[in-house]
Amino acid sequence: MKLSDLKYGETARISGISEQCQGEARRRLLDLGFVRGTIVTVQNISPLGNPVAYSLRDTLIALRHEQAEQIFIELEE
């Protein structure tokens, strides 16, 4: 499952980043805290659906749909 599949209010654990995401794009996601094992929750969705604000590690970060598709997750129960 991908981060872009999460609905408003849902929580998941990051399981990894796509191998297709390389270089600066990968480094940026990692620097923002999107690392394996991190808990992430959808906090806000813009009126047009893009970007989406995610809460992780006591911060709020907005990602575009294309970026969120590169992050793999597992739903939290």
PDB file of N, H, CA, C and O in Angstrom:
ATOM      1  N   MET A   1       0.856  -1.173   0.000  1.00  0.00           N
ATOM      2  CA  MET A   1       0.000   0.000   0.000  1.00  0.00           C
ATOM      3  C   MET A   1       0.902   1.236   0.000  1.00  0.00           C
ATOM      4  O   MET A   1       2.000   1.219   0.555  1.00  0.00           O
ATOM      5  N   LYS A   2       0.420   2.301  -0.628  1.00  0.00           N
ATOM      6  H   LYS A   2      -0.472   2.315  -1.079  1.00  0.00           H
ATOM      7  CA  LYS A   2       1.201   3.531  -0.730  1.00  0.00           C
ATOM      8  C   LYS A   2       0.614   4.619   0.163  1.00  0.00           C
ATOM      9  O   LYS A   2      -0.575   4.606   0.481  1.00  0.00           O
ATOM     10  N   LEU A   3       1.462   5.552   0.557  1.00  0.00           N
ATOM     11  H   LEU A   3       2.428   5.562   0.299  1.00  0.00           H
ATOM     12  CA  LEU A   3       1.026   6.661   1.402  1.00  0.00           C
ATOM     13  C   LEU A   3      -0.105   7.442   0.731  1.00  0.00           C
ATOM     14  O   LEU A   3      -1.000   7.943   1.412  1.00  0.00           O
ATOM     15  N   SER A   4      -0.069   7.546  -0.566  1.00  0.00           N
ATOM     16  H   SER A   4       0.658   7.139  -1.119  1.00  0.00           H
ATOM     17  CA  SER A   4      -1.106   8.279  -1.305  1.00  0.00           C
ATOM     18  C   SER A   4      -2.478   7.612  -1.199  1.00  0.00           C
ATOM     19  O   SER A   4      -3.486   8.246  -1.513  1.00  0.00           O
ATOM     20  N   ASP A   5      -2.544   6.348  -0.763  1.00  0.00           N
ATOM     21  H   ASP A   5      -1.726   5.833  -0.507  1.00  0.00           H
ATOM     22  CA  ASP A   5      -3.813   5.621  -0.616  1.00  0.00           C
ATOM     23  C   ASP A   5      -4.520   5.908   0.705  1.00  0.00           C
ATOM     24  O   ASP A   5      -5.699   5.586   0.854  1.00  0.00           O
ATOM     25  N   LEU A   6      -3.813   6.514   1.674  1.00  0.00           N
ATOM     26  H   LEU A   6      -2.855   6.776   1.553  1.00  0.00           H
ATOM     27  CA  LEU A   6      -4.419   6.790   2.982  1.00  0.00           C
ATOM     28  C   LEU A   6      -5.541   7.815   2.864  1.00  0.00           C
ATOM     29  O   LEU A   6      -5.456   8.759   2.078  1.00  0.00           O
ATOM     30  N   LYS A   7      -6.574   7.619   3.640  1.00  0.00           N
ATOM     31  H   LYS A   7      -6.644   6.852   4.278  1.00  0.00           H
ATOM     32  CA  LYS A   7      -7.704   8.551   3.706  1.00  0.00           C
ATOM     33  C   LYS A   7      -7.548   9.458   4.926  1.00  0.00           C
ATOM     34  O   LYS A   7      -6.738   9.192   5.813  1.00  0.00           O
ATOM     35  N   TYR A   8      -8.331  10.522   4.954  1.00  0.00           N
ATOM     36  H   TYR A   8      -8.990  10.738   4.233  1.00  0.00           H
ATOM     37  CA  TYR A   8      -8.286  11.474   6.059  1.00  0.00           C
ATOM     38  C   TYR A   8      -8.457  10.756   7.403  1.00  0.00           C
ATOM     39  O   TYR A   8      -9.392   9.977   7.586  1.00  0.00           O
ATOM     40  N   GLY A   9      -7.541  11.030   8.339  1.00  0.00           N
ATOM     41  H   GLY A   9      -6.781  11.663   8.190  1.00  0.00           H
ATOM     42  CA  GLY A   9      -7.612  10.466   9.680  1.00  0.00           C
ATOM     43  C   GLY A   9      -6.987   9.095   9.836  1.00  0.00           C
ATOM     44  O   GLY A   9      -6.810   8.636  10.964  1.00  0.00           O
ATOM     45  N   GLU A  10      -6.644   8.422   8.745  1.00  0.00           N
ATOM     46  H   GLU A  10      -6.787   8.795   7.828  1.00  0.00           H
ATOM     47  CA  GLU A  10      -6.035   7.090   8.845  1.00  0.00           C
ATOM     48  C   GLU A  10      -4.571   7.191   9.254  1.00  0.00           C
ATOM     49  O   GLU A  10      -3.887   8.172   8.961  1.00  0.00           O
ATOM     50  N   THR A  11      -4.114   6.153   9.937  1.00  0.00           N
ATOM     51  H   THR A  11      -4.669   5.357  10.175  1.00  0.00           H
ATOM     52  CA  THR A  11      -2.739   6.091  10.424  1.00  0.00           C
ATOM     53  C   THR A  11      -2.057   4.851   9.872  1.00  0.00           C
ATOM     54  O   THR A  11      -2.677   3.796   9.734  1.00  0.00           O
ATOM     55  N   ALA A  12      -0.769   4.990   9.557  1.00  0.00           N
ATOM     56  H   ALA A  12      -0.265   5.846   9.669  1.00  0.00           H
ATOM     57  CA  ALA A  12      -0.002   3.873   9.012  1.00  0.00           C
ATOM     58  C   ALA A  12       1.446   3.963   9.477  1.00  0.00           C
ATOM     59  O   ALA A  12       1.890   4.979  10.012  1.00  0.00           O
ATOM     60  N   ARG A  13       2.168   2.862   9.255  1.00  0.00           N
ATOM     61  H   ARG A  13       1.807   2.036   8.821  1.00  0.00           H
ATOM     62  CA  ARG A  13       3.599   2.805   9.558  1.00  0.00           C
ATOM     63  C   ARG A  13       4.346   2.726   8.222  1.00  0.00           C
ATOM     64  O   ARG A  13       3.990   1.924   7.359  1.00  0.00           O
ATOM     65  N   ILE A  14       5.360   3.542   8.056  1.00  0.00           N
ATOM     66  H   ILE A  14       5.648   4.194   8.757  1.00  0.00           H
ATOM     67  CA  ILE A  14       6.139   3.541   6.820  1.00  0.00           C
ATOM     68  C   ILE A  14       6.970   2.262   6.752  1.00  0.00           C
ATOM     69  O   ILE A  14       7.661   1.898   7.703  1.00  0.00           O
ATOM     70  N   SER A  15       6.885   1.585   5.598  1.00  0.00           N
ATOM     71  H   SER A  15       6.324   1.880   4.825  1.00  0.00           H
ATOM     72  CA  SER A  15       7.644   0.346   5.423  1.00  0.00           C
ATOM     73  C   SER A  15       8.804   0.514   4.449  1.00  0.00           C
ATOM     74  O   SER A  15       9.649  -0.375   4.342  1.00  0.00           O
ATOM     75  N   GLY A  16       8.862   1.640   3.736  1.00  0.00           N
ATOM     76  H   GLY A  16       8.177   2.362   3.823  1.00  0.00           H
ATOM     77  CA  GLY A  16       9.987   1.874   2.841  1.00  0.00           C
ATOM     78  C   GLY A  16       9.673   2.906   1.777  1.00  0.00           C
ATOM     79  O   GLY A  16       8.564   3.433   1.691  1.00  0.00           O
ATOM     80  N   ILE A  17      10.695   3.180   0.962  1.00  0.00           N
ATOM     81  H   ILE A  17      11.596   2.753   1.031  1.00  0.00           H
ATOM     82  CA  ILE A  17      10.570   4.114  -0.154  1.00  0.00           C
ATOM     83  C   ILE A  17      10.890   3.351  -1.430  1.00  0.00           C
ATOM     84  O   ILE A  17      11.791   2.512  -1.449  1.00  0.00           O
ATOM     85  N   SER A  18      10.160   3.638  -2.483  1.00  0.00           N
ATOM     86  H   SER A  18       9.428   4.319  -2.468  1.00  0.00           H
ATOM     87  CA  SER A  18      10.329   2.964  -3.763  1.00  0.00           C
ATOM     88  C   SER A  18      11.775   3.055  -4.250  1.00  0.00           C
ATOM     89  O   SER A  18      12.440   4.076  -4.073  1.00  0.00           O
ATOM     90  N   GLU A  19      12.247   1.969  -4.866  1.00  0.00           N
ATOM     91  H   GLU A  19      11.706   1.140  -5.009  1.00  0.00           H
ATOM     92  CA  GLU A  19      13.592   1.957  -5.454  1.00  0.00           C
ATOM     93  C   GLU A  19      13.685   2.939  -6.621  1.00  0.00           C
ATOM     94  O   GLU A  19      14.781   3.371  -6.979  1.00  0.00           O
ATOM     95  N   GLN A  20      12.553   3.291  -7.212  1.00  0.00           N
ATOM     96  H   GLN A  20      11.663   2.940  -6.921  1.00  0.00           H
ATOM     97  CA  GLN A  20      12.539   4.238  -8.328  1.00  0.00           C
ATOM     98  C   GLN A  20      12.775   5.669  -7.865  1.00  0.00           C
ATOM     99  O   GLN A  20      13.117   6.534  -8.671  1.00  0.00           O
ATOM    100  N   CYS A  21      12.597   5.919  -6.589  1.00  0.00           N
ATOM    101  H   CYS A  21      12.319   5.216  -5.935  1.00  0.00           H
ATOM    102  CA  CYS A  21      12.829   7.243  -6.010  1.00  0.00           C
ATOM    103  C   CYS A  21      14.307   7.317  -5.613  1.00  0.00           C
ATOM    104  O   CYS A  21      14.719   6.701  -4.630  1.00  0.00           O
ATOM    105  N   GLN A  22      15.087   8.058  -6.367  1.00  0.00           N
ATOM    106  H   GLN A  22      14.752   8.558  -7.165  1.00  0.00           H
ATOM    107  CA  GLN A  22      16.530   8.124  -6.155  1.00  0.00           C
ATOM    108  C   GLN A  22      17.016   9.570  -6.048  1.00  0.00           C
ATOM    109  O   GLN A  22      16.263  10.514  -6.287  1.00  0.00           O
ATOM    110  N   GLY A  23      18.262   9.718  -5.693  1.00  0.00           N
ATOM    111  H   GLY A  23      18.874   8.951  -5.499  1.00  0.00           H
ATOM    112  CA  GLY A  23      18.909  11.020  -5.680  1.00  0.00           C
ATOM    113  C   GLY A  23      18.316  12.001  -4.689  1.00  0.00           C
ATOM    114  O   GLY A  23      18.001  11.648  -3.552  1.00  0.00           O
ATOM    115  N   GLU A  24      18.169  13.243  -5.140  1.00  0.00           N
ATOM    116  H   GLU A  24      18.425  13.530  -6.064  1.00  0.00           H
ATOM    117  CA  GLU A  24      17.690  14.321  -4.276  1.00  0.00           C
ATOM    118  C   GLU A  24      16.274  14.075  -3.767  1.00  0.00           C
ATOM    119  O   GLU A  24      15.957  14.420  -2.629  1.00  0.00           O
ATOM    120  N   ALA A  25      15.427  13.487  -4.595  1.00  0.00           N
ATOM    121  H   ALA A  25      15.685  13.207  -5.520  1.00  0.00           H
ATOM    122  CA  ALA A  25      14.039  13.230  -4.182  1.00  0.00           C
ATOM    123  C   ALA A  25      14.006  12.262  -3.003  1.00  0.00           C
ATOM    124  O   ALA A  25      13.268  12.476  -2.042  1.00  0.00           O
ATOM    125  N   ARG A  26      14.802  11.202  -3.076  1.00  0.00           N
ATOM    126  H   ARG A  26      15.401  11.028  -3.857  1.00  0.00           H
ATOM    127  CA  ARG A  26      14.867  10.215  -1.988  1.00  0.00           C
ATOM    128  C   ARG A  26      15.449  10.850  -0.725  1.00  0.00           C
ATOM    129  O   ARG A  26      14.919  10.666   0.370  1.00  0.00           O
ATOM    130  N   ARG A  27      16.532  11.590  -0.885  1.00  0.00           N
ATOM    131  H   ARG A  27      16.962  11.739  -1.775  1.00  0.00           H
ATOM    132  CA  ARG A  27      17.196  12.237   0.248  1.00  0.00           C
ATOM    133  C   ARG A  27      16.239  13.201   0.948  1.00  0.00           C
ATOM    134  O   ARG A  27      16.220  13.268   2.177  1.00  0.00           O
ATOM    135  N   ARG A  28      15.444  13.946   0.176  1.00  0.00           N
ATOM    136  H   ARG A  28      15.460  13.891  -0.822  1.00  0.00           H
ATOM    137  CA  ARG A  28      14.496  14.902   0.756  1.00  0.00           C
ATOM    138  C   ARG A  28      13.460  14.188   1.607  1.00  0.00           C
ATOM    139  O   ARG A  28      13.178  14.619   2.725  1.00  0.00           O
ATOM    140  N   LEU A  29      12.885  13.101   1.096  1.00  0.00           N
ATOM    141  H   LEU A  29      13.114  12.751   0.188  1.00  0.00           H
ATOM    142  CA  LEU A  29      11.886  12.357   1.863  1.00  0.00           C
ATOM    143  C   LEU A  29      12.485  11.822   3.161  1.00  0.00           C
ATOM    144  O   LEU A  29      11.855  11.891   4.217  1.00  0.00           O
ATOM    145  N   LEU A  30      13.692  11.294   3.079  1.00  0.00           N
ATOM    146  H   LEU A  30      14.204  11.238   2.221  1.00  0.00           H
ATOM    147  CA  LEU A  30      14.355  10.774   4.279  1.00  0.00           C
ATOM    148  C   LEU A  30      14.650  11.902   5.267  1.00  0.00           C
ATOM    149  O   LEU A  30      14.448  11.743   6.471  1.00  0.00           O
ATOM    150  N   ASP A  31      15.125  13.031   4.765  1.00  0.00           N
ATOM    151  H   ASP A  31      15.290  13.161   3.788  1.00  0.00           H
ATOM    152  CA  ASP A  31      15.426  14.179   5.631  1.00  0.00           C
ATOM    153  C   ASP A  31      14.177  14.728   6.317  1.00  0.00           C
ATOM    154  O   ASP A  31      14.255  15.246   7.431  1.00  0.00           O
ATOM    155  N   LEU A  32      13.030  14.615   5.655  1.00  0.00           N
ATOM    156  H   LEU A  32      12.967  14.195   4.750  1.00  0.00           H
ATOM    157  CA  LEU A  32      11.770  15.081   6.237  1.00  0.00           C
ATOM    158  C   LEU A  32      11.227  14.118   7.287  1.00  0.00           C
ATOM    159  O   LEU A  32      10.284  14.451   8.006  1.00  0.00           O
ATOM    160  N   GLY A  33      11.816  12.925   7.380  1.00  0.00           N
ATOM    161  H   GLY A  33      12.582  12.655   6.796  1.00  0.00           H
ATOM    162  CA  GLY A  33      11.396  11.969   8.403  1.00  0.00           C
ATOM    163  C   GLY A  33      10.604  10.785   7.894  1.00  0.00           C
ATOM    164  O   GLY A  33      10.104   9.995   8.695  1.00  0.00           O
ATOM    165  N   PHE A  34      10.474  10.638   6.594  1.00  0.00           N
ATOM    166  H   PHE A  34      10.880  11.280   5.943  1.00  0.00           H
ATOM    167  CA  PHE A  34       9.738   9.509   6.024  1.00  0.00           C
ATOM    168  C   PHE A  34      10.657   8.290   5.942  1.00  0.00           C
ATOM    169  O   PHE A  34      11.068   7.869   4.861  1.00  0.00           O
ATOM    170  N   VAL A  35      10.965   7.738   7.115  1.00  0.00           N
ATOM    171  H   VAL A  35      10.631   8.080   7.993  1.00  0.00           H
ATOM    172  CA  VAL A  35      11.855   6.580   7.214  1.00  0.00           C
ATOM    173  C   VAL A  35      11.085   5.369   7.737  1.00  0.00           C
ATOM    174  O   VAL A  35      10.045   5.508   8.380  1.00  0.00           O
ATOM    175  N   ARG A  36      11.614   4.182   7.451  1.00  0.00           N
ATOM    176  H   ARG A  36      12.459   4.069   6.929  1.00  0.00           H
ATOM    177  CA  ARG A  36      10.966   2.931   7.860  1.00  0.00           C
ATOM    178  C   ARG A  36      10.667   2.935   9.358  1.00  0.00           C
ATOM    179  O   ARG A  36      11.515   3.281  10.181  1.00  0.00           O
ATOM    180  N   GLY A  37       9.427   2.538   9.688  1.00  0.00           N
ATOM    181  H   GLY A  37       8.738   2.257   9.020  1.00  0.00           H
ATOM    182  CA  GLY A  37       9.011   2.433  11.080  1.00  0.00           C
ATOM    183  C   GLY A  37       8.307   3.658  11.631  1.00  0.00           C
ATOM    184  O   GLY A  37       7.710   3.589  12.705  1.00  0.00           O
ATOM    185  N   THR A  38       8.362   4.772  10.925  1.00  0.00           N
ATOM    186  H   THR A  38       8.847   4.827  10.052  1.00  0.00           H
ATOM    187  CA  THR A  38       7.722   6.004  11.388  1.00  0.00           C
ATOM    188  C   THR A  38       6.204   5.914  11.227  1.00  0.00           C
ATOM    189  O   THR A  38       5.702   5.439  10.208  1.00  0.00           O
ATOM    190  N   ILE A  39       5.482   6.376  12.249  1.00  0.00           N
ATOM    191  H   ILE A  39       5.890   6.762  13.077  1.00  0.00           H
ATOM    192  CA  ILE A  39       4.022   6.422  12.203  1.00  0.00           C
ATOM    193  C   ILE A  39       3.599   7.729  11.541  1.00  0.00           C
ATOM    194  O   ILE A  39       4.107   8.798  11.881  1.00  0.00           O
ATOM    195  N   VAL A  40       2.668   7.639  10.595  1.00  0.00           N
ATOM    196  H   VAL A  40       2.256   6.771  10.319  1.00  0.00           H
ATOM    197  CA  VAL A  40       2.204   8.810   9.846  1.00  0.00           C
ATOM    198  C   VAL A  40       0.675   8.807   9.793  1.00  0.00           C
ATOM    199  O   VAL A  40       0.049   7.758   9.643  1.00  0.00           O
ATOM    200  N   THR A  41       0.082  10.011   9.919  1.00  0.00           N
ATOM    201  H   THR A  41       0.591  10.863  10.041  1.00  0.00           H
ATOM    202  CA  THR A  41      -1.374  10.170   9.896  1.00  0.00           C
ATOM    203  C   THR A  41      -1.754  11.277   8.918  1.00  0.00           C
ATOM    204  O   THR A  41      -1.080  12.305   8.851  1.00  0.00           O
ATOM    205  N   VAL A  42      -2.827  11.072   8.162  1.00  0.00           N
ATOM    206  H   VAL A  42      -3.375  10.237   8.217  1.00  0.00           H
ATOM    207  CA  VAL A  42      -3.328  12.120   7.269  1.00  0.00           C
ATOM    208  C   VAL A  42      -4.069  13.143   8.123  1.00  0.00           C
ATOM    209  O   VAL A  42      -5.062  12.813   8.772  1.00  0.00           O
ATOM    210  N   GLN A  43      -3.588  14.386   8.123  1.00  0.00           N
ATOM    211  H   GLN A  43      -2.782  14.654   7.596  1.00  0.00           H
ATOM    212  CA  GLN A  43      -4.167  15.445   8.944  1.00  0.00           C
ATOM    213  C   GLN A  43      -5.061  16.396   8.166  1.00  0.00           C
ATOM    214  O   GLN A  43      -6.039  16.913   8.706  1.00  0.00           O
ATOM    215  N   ASN A  44      -4.731  16.628   6.898  1.00  0.00           N
ATOM    216  H   ASN A  44      -3.937  16.207   6.459  1.00  0.00           H
ATOM    217  CA  ASN A  44      -5.491  17.599   6.117  1.00  0.00           C
ATOM    218  C   ASN A  44      -5.331  17.293   4.634  1.00  0.00           C
ATOM    219  O   ASN A  44      -4.251  16.916   4.180  1.00  0.00           O
ATOM    220  N   ILE A  45      -6.412  17.458   3.889  1.00  0.00           N
ATOM    221  H   ILE A  45      -7.290  17.765   4.258  1.00  0.00           H
ATOM    222  CA  ILE A  45      -6.378  17.273   2.442  1.00  0.00           C
ATOM    223  C   ILE A  45      -6.849  18.572   1.809  1.00  0.00           C
ATOM    224  O   ILE A  45      -7.908  19.089   2.164  1.00  0.00           O
ATOM    225  N   SER A  46      -6.069  19.104   0.872  1.00  0.00           N
ATOM    226  H   SER A  46      -5.208  18.684   0.583  1.00  0.00           H
ATOM    227  CA  SER A  46      -6.453  20.367   0.233  1.00  0.00           C
ATOM    228  C   SER A  46      -7.749  20.176  -0.560  1.00  0.00           C
ATOM    229  O   SER A  46      -8.090  19.051  -0.923  1.00  0.00           O
ATOM    230  N   PRO A  47      -8.467  21.261  -0.830  1.00  0.00           N
ATOM    231  CA  PRO A  47      -9.756  21.160  -1.528  1.00  0.00           C
ATOM    232  C   PRO A  47      -9.687  20.412  -2.863  1.00  0.00           C
ATOM    233  O   PRO A  47     -10.640  19.731  -3.241  1.00  0.00           O
ATOM    234  N   LEU A  48      -8.585  20.534  -3.563  1.00  0.00           N
ATOM    235  H   LEU A  48      -7.811  21.088  -3.256  1.00  0.00           H
ATOM    236  CA  LEU A  48      -8.439  19.838  -4.844  1.00  0.00           C
ATOM    237  C   LEU A  48      -7.777  18.472  -4.683  1.00  0.00           C
ATOM    238  O   LEU A  48      -7.551  17.770  -5.668  1.00  0.00           O
ATOM    239  N   GLY A  49      -7.465  18.092  -3.439  1.00  0.00           N
ATOM    240  H   GLY A  49      -7.649  18.662  -2.638  1.00  0.00           H
ATOM    241  CA  GLY A  49      -6.889  16.782  -3.169  1.00  0.00           C
ATOM    242  C   GLY A  49      -5.378  16.706  -3.256  1.00  0.00           C
ATOM    243  O   GLY A  49      -4.800  15.646  -3.014  1.00  0.00           O
ATOM    244  N   ASN A  50      -4.732  17.796  -3.593  1.00  0.00           N
ATOM    245  H   ASN A  50      -5.201  18.657  -3.790  1.00  0.00           H
ATOM    246  CA  ASN A  50      -3.284  17.791  -3.753  1.00  0.00           C
ATOM    247  C   ASN A  50      -2.739  19.170  -3.408  1.00  0.00           C
ATOM    248  O   ASN A  50      -3.139  20.136  -4.059  1.00  0.00           O
ATOM    249  N   PRO A  51      -1.860  19.327  -2.433  1.00  0.00           N
ATOM    250  CA  PRO A  51      -1.168  18.312  -1.637  1.00  0.00           C
ATOM    251  C   PRO A  51      -1.992  17.835  -0.439  1.00  0.00           C
ATOM    252  O   PRO A  51      -3.097  18.312  -0.178  1.00  0.00           O
ATOM    253  N   VAL A  52      -1.407  16.879   0.270  1.00  0.00           N
ATOM    254  H   VAL A  52      -0.509  16.492   0.058  1.00  0.00           H
ATOM    255  CA  VAL A  52      -1.993  16.325   1.491  1.00  0.00           C
ATOM    256  C   VAL A  52      -1.008  16.568   2.629  1.00  0.00           C
ATOM    257  O   VAL A  52       0.199  16.394   2.458  1.00  0.00           O
ATOM    258  N   ALA A  53      -1.525  16.974   3.796  1.00  0.00           N
ATOM    259  H   ALA A  53      -2.505  17.115   3.935  1.00  0.00           H
ATOM    260  CA  ALA A  53      -0.676  17.218   4.969  1.00  0.00           C
ATOM    261  C   ALA A  53      -0.648  15.965   5.838  1.00  0.00           C
ATOM    262  O   ALA A  53      -1.691  15.423   6.205  1.00  0.00           O
ATOM    263  N   TYR A  54       0.558  15.518   6.156  1.00  0.00           N
ATOM    264  H   TYR A  54       1.405  15.958   5.857  1.00  0.00           H
ATOM    265  CA  TYR A  54       0.769  14.330   6.979  1.00  0.00           C
ATOM    266  C   TYR A  54       1.432  14.722   8.290  1.00  0.00           C
ATOM    267  O   TYR A  54       2.315  15.579   8.319  1.00  0.00           O
ATOM    268  N   SER A  55       1.002  14.095   9.363  1.00  0.00           N
ATOM    269  H   SER A  55       0.284  13.399   9.339  1.00  0.00           H
ATOM    270  CA  SER A  55       1.599  14.310  10.676  1.00  0.00           C
ATOM    271  C   SER A  55       2.541  13.149  10.962  1.00  0.00           C
ATOM    272  O   SER A  55       2.147  11.984  10.909  1.00  0.00           O
ATOM    273  N   LEU A  56       3.799  13.486  11.269  1.00  0.00           N
ATOM    274  H   LEU A  56       4.119  14.433  11.312  1.00  0.00           H
ATOM    275  CA  LEU A  56       4.770  12.477  11.651  1.00  0.00           C
ATOM    276  C   LEU A  56       5.853  13.118  12.499  1.00  0.00           C
ATOM    277  O   LEU A  56       6.278  14.243  12.237  1.00  0.00           O
ATOM    278  N   ARG A  57       6.293  12.396  13.511  1.00  0.00           N
ATOM    279  H   ARG A  57       5.948  11.481  13.723  1.00  0.00           H
ATOM    280  CA  ARG A  57       7.363  12.869  14.395  1.00  0.00           C
ATOM    281  C   ARG A  57       7.115  14.290  14.906  1.00  0.00           C
ATOM    282  O   ARG A  57       8.009  15.136  14.869  1.00  0.00           O
ATOM    283  N   ASP A  58       5.902  14.541  15.380  1.00  0.00           N
ATOM    284  H   ASP A  58       5.176  13.854  15.410  1.00  0.00           H
ATOM    285  CA  ASP A  58       5.520  15.834  15.962  1.00  0.00           C
ATOM    286  C   ASP A  58       5.651  17.009  15.001  1.00  0.00           C
ATOM    287  O   ASP A  58       5.912  18.135  15.427  1.00  0.00           O
ATOM    288  N   THR A  59       5.473  16.754  13.718  1.00  0.00           N
ATOM    289  H   THR A  59       5.262  15.840  13.373  1.00  0.00           H
ATOM    290  CA  THR A  59       5.501  17.836  12.738  1.00  0.00           C
ATOM    291  C   THR A  59       4.465  17.573  11.651  1.00  0.00           C
ATOM    292  O   THR A  59       3.977  16.451  11.514  1.00  0.00           O
ATOM    293  N   LEU A  60       4.133  18.592  10.888  1.00  0.00           N
ATOM    294  H   LEU A  60       4.530  19.503  10.999  1.00  0.00           H
ATOM    295  CA  LEU A  60       3.149  18.493   9.813  1.00  0.00           C
ATOM    296  C   LEU A  60       3.856  18.791   8.495  1.00  0.00           C
ATOM    297  O   LEU A  60       4.463  19.850   8.335  1.00  0.00           O
ATOM    298  N   ILE A  61       3.773  17.852   7.549  1.00  0.00           N
ATOM    299  H   ILE A  61       3.280  16.992   7.678  1.00  0.00           H
ATOM    300  CA  ILE A  61       4.469  17.994   6.273  1.00  0.00           C
ATOM    301  C   ILE A  61       3.495  17.733   5.136  1.00  0.00           C
ATOM    302  O   ILE A  61       2.764  16.743   5.155  1.00  0.00           O
ATOM    303  N   ALA A  62       3.482  18.621   4.145  1.00  0.00           N
ATOM    304  H   ALA A  62       4.075  19.426   4.130  1.00  0.00           H
ATOM    305  CA  ALA A  62       2.613  18.456   2.978  1.00  0.00           C
ATOM    306  C   ALA A  62       3.410  17.843   1.831  1.00  0.00           C
ATOM    307  O   ALA A  62       4.517  18.282   1.517  1.00  0.00           O
ATOM    308  N   LEU A  63       2.823  16.821   1.213  1.00  0.00           N
ATOM    309  H   LEU A  63       1.924  16.465   1.468  1.00  0.00           H
ATOM    310  CA  LEU A  63       3.435  16.182   0.049  1.00  0.00           C
ATOM    311  C   LEU A  63       2.451  16.180  -1.107  1.00  0.00           C
ATOM    312  O   LEU A  63       1.241  16.068  -0.913  1.00  0.00           O
ATOM    313  N   ARG A  64       2.991  16.306  -2.316  1.00  0.00           N
ATOM    314  H   ARG A  64       3.975  16.397  -2.474  1.00  0.00           H
ATOM    315  CA  ARG A  64       2.173  16.136  -3.511  1.00  0.00           C
ATOM    316  C   ARG A  64       1.899  14.648  -3.713  1.00  0.00           C
ATOM    317  O   ARG A  64       2.622  13.796  -3.196  1.00  0.00           O
ATOM    318  N   HIS A  65       0.852  14.350  -4.467  1.00  0.00           N
ATOM    319  H   HIS A  65       0.265  15.041  -4.887  1.00  0.00           H
ATOM    320  CA  HIS A  65       0.446  12.966  -4.725  1.00  0.00           C
ATOM    321  C   HIS A  65       1.607  12.147  -5.307  1.00  0.00           C
ATOM    322  O   HIS A  65       1.810  10.996  -4.919  1.00  0.00           O
ATOM    323  N   GLU A  66       2.360  12.735  -6.229  1.00  0.00           N
ATOM    324  H   GLU A  66       2.195  13.669  -6.545  1.00  0.00           H
ATOM    325  CA  GLU A  66       3.468  12.032  -6.873  1.00  0.00           C
ATOM    326  C   GLU A  66       4.540  11.629  -5.860  1.00  0.00           C
ATOM    327  O   GLU A  66       5.156  10.571  -5.997  1.00  0.00           O
ATOM    328  N   GLN A  67       4.764  12.458  -4.854  1.00  0.00           N
ATOM    329  H   GLN A  67       4.264  13.317  -4.742  1.00  0.00           H
ATOM    330  CA  GLN A  67       5.747  12.134  -3.820  1.00  0.00           C
ATOM    331  C   GLN A  67       5.218  11.040  -2.904  1.00  0.00           C
ATOM    332  O   GLN A  67       5.942  10.103  -2.566  1.00  0.00           O
ATOM    333  N   ALA A  68       3.958  11.157  -2.503  1.00  0.00           N
ATOM    334  H   ALA A  68       3.370  11.917  -2.777  1.00  0.00           H
ATOM    335  CA  ALA A  68       3.354  10.182  -1.588  1.00  0.00           C
ATOM    336  C   ALA A  68       3.265   8.796  -2.217  1.00  0.00           C
ATOM    337  O   ALA A  68       3.262   7.797  -1.498  1.00  0.00           O
ATOM    338  N   GLU A  69       3.193   8.716  -3.541  1.00  0.00           N
ATOM    339  H   GLU A  69       3.196   9.528  -4.125  1.00  0.00           H
ATOM    340  CA  GLU A  69       3.142   7.421  -4.224  1.00  0.00           C
ATOM    341  C   GLU A  69       4.451   6.652  -4.098  1.00  0.00           C
ATOM    342  O   GLU A  69       4.475   5.439  -4.306  1.00  0.00           O
ATOM    343  N   GLN A  70       5.526   7.331  -3.765  1.00  0.00           N
ATOM    344  H   GLN A  70       5.507   8.316  -3.596  1.00  0.00           H
ATOM    345  CA  GLN A  70       6.837   6.690  -3.653  1.00  0.00           C
ATOM    346  C   GLN A  70       7.075   6.053  -2.282  1.00  0.00           C
ATOM    347  O   GLN A  70       8.074   5.362  -2.083  1.00  0.00           O
ATOM    348  N   ILE A  71       6.157   6.284  -1.336  1.00  0.00           N
ATOM    349  H   ILE A  71       5.345   6.845  -1.498  1.00  0.00           H
ATOM    350  CA  ILE A  71       6.332   5.819   0.046  1.00  0.00           C
ATOM    351  C   ILE A  71       5.381   4.657   0.319  1.00  0.00           C
ATOM    352  O   ILE A  71       4.167   4.785   0.162  1.00  0.00           O
ATOM    353  N   PHE A  72       5.947   3.525   0.730  1.00  0.00           N
ATOM    354  H   PHE A  72       6.934   3.421   0.858  1.00  0.00           H
ATOM    355  CA  PHE A  72       5.155   2.335   1.040  1.00  0.00           C
ATOM    356  C   PHE A  72       4.803   2.311   2.524  1.00  0.00           C
ATOM    357  O   PHE A  72       5.604   2.706   3.371  1.00  0.00           O
ATOM    358  N   ILE A  73       3.585   1.840   2.826  1.00  0.00           N
ATOM    359  H   ILE A  73       2.934   1.519   2.138  1.00  0.00           H
ATOM    360  CA  ILE A  73       3.097   1.843   4.208  1.00  0.00           C
ATOM    361  C   ILE A  73       2.385   0.539   4.546  1.00  0.00           C
ATOM    362  O   ILE A  73       2.050  -0.260   3.671  1.00  0.00           O
ATOM    363  N   GLU A  74       2.166   0.354   5.846  1.00  0.00           N
ATOM    364  H   GLU A  74       2.438   1.003   6.556  1.00  0.00           H
ATOM    365  CA  GLU A  74       1.323  -0.720   6.367  1.00  0.00           C
ATOM    366  C   GLU A  74       0.336  -0.057   7.311  1.00  0.00           C
ATOM    367  O   GLU A  74       0.738   0.685   8.207  1.00  0.00           O
ATOM    368  N   LEU A  75      -0.957  -0.316   7.122  1.00  0.00           N
ATOM    369  H   LEU A  75      -1.284  -0.919   6.395  1.00  0.00           H
ATOM    370  CA  LEU A  75      -1.978   0.293   7.975  1.00  0.00           C
ATOM    371  C   LEU A  75      -1.811  -0.122   9.428  1.00  0.00           C
ATOM    372  O   LEU A  75      -1.474  -1.268   9.727  1.00  0.00           O
ATOM    373  N   GLU A  76      -2.050   0.827  10.327  1.00  0.00           N
ATOM    374  H   GLU A  76      -2.323   1.758  10.084  1.00  0.00           H
ATOM    375  CA  GLU A  76      -2.031   0.556  11.762  1.00  0.00           C
ATOM    376  C   GLU A  76      -3.449   0.223  12.198  1.00  0.00           C
ATOM    377  O   GLU A  76      -4.404   0.862  11.756  1.00  0.00           O
ATOM    378  N   GLU A  77      -3.587  -0.747  13.040  1.00  0.00           N
ATOM    379  H   GLU A  77      -2.811  -1.266  13.399  1.00  0.00           H
ATOM    380  CA  GLU A  77      -4.916  -1.155  13.539  1.00  0.00           C
ATOM    381  C   GLU A  77      -5.375  -0.245  14.652  1.00  0.00           C
ATOM    382  O   GLU A  77      -6.465  -0.432  15.193  1.00  0.00           O
TER     383      GLU A  77
END
